[in-house]
Amino acid sequence: MSGAPTRVVACPDGPLLVRGDFEVVDADGRPVERTRRTVALCRCGSTGIPPWCDGSHKVVGYRTPRTAAEDPPRG
């Protein structure tokens, strides 16, 4: 890898984009092969190629949970 710091970007209503120097491992700790420096990890759970995003979030209408900072003021 390049030694670049790892950066994770949570795409609104989509995947987690991971860039930099990192390793993806399965539940048993075995490395998962990746062919790109930037990967998109599924958050919706509907992908056909886990752990990678295949765009299924668009088909199933996945919506990112709102955070307190995004909620309008009450009162």
C-alpha positions in Angstrom: 0.0 0.0 0.0 0.9 3.6 -0.2 1.2 4.4 3.5 -1.5 7.0 3.0 -3.8 7.6 6.1 -7.1 5.8 6.0 -10.1 7.9 5.3 -13.7 6.6 5.5 -16.5 8.7 3.8 -20.1 7.8 4.6 -22.0 8.6 1.4 -25.5 9.8 2.1 -27.9 7.0 1.4 -25.1 4.9 0.1 -21.9 3.0 0.8 -18.9 3.7 3.0 -16.0 4.7 0.7 -12.6 3.7 2.2 -9.4 5.2 0.9 -5.7 4.9 2.0 -3.7 2.2 3.7 -6.1 -0.5 5.1 -6.9 -4.2 5.0 -10.3 -5.8 4.8 -10.7 -9.1 6.6 -13.5 -11.6 6.9 -15.1 -12.8 10.1 -12.3 -15.3 10.5 -9.6 -12.7 10.1 -8.6 -13.8 6.6 -7.8 -10.9 4.2 -10.4 -10.2 1.6 -8.8 -9.5 -1.8 -9.4 -6.1 -3.2 -8.2 -4.7 -6.6 -8.7 -1.0 -6.0 -7.1 1.6 -3.7 -10.6 3.0 -2.9 -13.4 0.6 -2.1 -17.1 0.9 -1.5 -18.4 -1.1 1.4 -22.1 -2.0 1.6 -24.2 -0.4 4.4 -27.7 -1.5 3.2 -27.1 -5.3 3.5 -28.6 -6.0 0.1 -25.5 -6.3 -2.0 -24.9 -9.5 -4.0 -21.1 -9.2 -3.6 -20.5 -8.6 0.2 -18.7 -6.8 1.6 -18.6 -4.6 -1.5 -21.3 -2.3 -2.6 -23.0 -3.2 -5.9 -25.5 -0.3 -6.0 -28.4 -2.3 -4.5 -29.0 0.6 -2.0 -30.7 2.5 -4.9 -33.0 -0.4 -5.7 -34.1 -1.1 -2.1 -34.4 2.6 -1.2 -31.8 2.6 1.5 -31.8 5.8 3.6 -29.0 6.8 5.9 -30.1 7.1 9.5 -30.4 10.8 10.4 -28.1 12.2 13.0 -29.0 14.7 15.7 -27.1 17.4 13.9 -29.3 16.9 10.8 -32.6 17.1 12.7 -34.4 20.5 12.6 -34.6 22.3 15.9 -37.7 21.5 18.0 -39.9 23.8 19.9 
